[in-house]
Amino acid sequence: MKEKLRIGVIGAGRWSASAHLPGFYRSPLSELVMICDLDPQLAEDRAKQFEIPETTTDYEKILSRSDIDVVDIVTRGDHQDLVFATLEAGKHCLVEKPVCHDYRDVWRAHELAQSKGLKTKVGLTFRYAPAVMYMFDLIREGFIGQPFVFNGYEQNSQWLDPDNPMDKRIHKKTPSDQPERGSDLTREGISVSSLEGYGAPTIDIGLECIGSDLTQVVGILANMVPYRRRTNLDTERERINIDDLDMFIAEAKNGALYSMQSSYVTVGNYPGIEARISGSNGAIKTRLVHEFDVIQTIHTAKPDAVEFVQQEIPDKYFPPGYQQGEPWDSAFYSNLVHNFCQEIIDGGEENQGNFAQSARVQEIINAVTLSHRTHQWVSLPLEPDDKMK
């Protein structure tokens, strides 16, 4: 059994530096050995910051190394090709959402990983917030009883400013791979953005809270800030038809009701997540919002004491080396990274937040998108021939 896993990271951008790299750097179960980025200077900067001995601009150099156990994919855009290449190379895989845009491809990746005895993890960051981990345990212990209703919200104002570019990468020259997302200006042709990027981790929390799959959904996608700069190099705004606000309601197999709203053009602070679950025995509400130097809270109520009372989060839910006042991104993601390393080293069946869980989330995203485009309720599971695009 290994004492430490050797980690190769593909992607050295903002999210890599604020969440992924700090998580691996601080975990006693991992060792960062190589980082890859198309920008060699950025890779060098991150290597110095996190004491990574080697850099490269070619991800194949990471995949070909027999001494690397885990590959962490934290790039912008599509991850699908990198995911399948990583699994084919026999590496455990952590990847930012979405794994693939079509849930059926996520299932294919999950099945490939299982066939090779590999573990997977998706950047569903917020299930690893200490407040959410505590909430999950309270639910498992029976605090809420039979789940009745889940309400999920993800809202912040990051893109309220139309000069904040849709592509968050800091480009030095116009990218040749820049997709024409949002070019279809019809209602039905809106490109999925907030629902997939910001709604996904809250959908994930909701599924865990109700303990059941969904059976039908109806939803709507909207574009509230229609003109936006596409990249940091663009000086003019252009019409980009992406969902920056969406809502859906659903019914679960166990009879619970489920609602979700996600947005990045509503006033509020990042990450802006609130999850509420109410059942026959009690209710819990958790907020992951950075306000007044507090990054998370959890409140509980009971039928005979209906006022929500804030609860202290036990120390065991915080990551190794946690410091009071630590930013939410490193505090939450360090739990994710440490949990993944522990699952791999332990070698058992435990593997939460894996590709199978991500496939469930992606199928709901695909179903809500289909509901918007067809103006009707959509049943789950989806039919194999349902169009996802």
Summary of the structure (lengths in Angstrom):
residues: 389
radius of gyration: 20.5
end to end distance: 43.6
largest distance: 61.8
contacts: 1328
relative contact order: 0.17
helix: 32%
strand: 25%
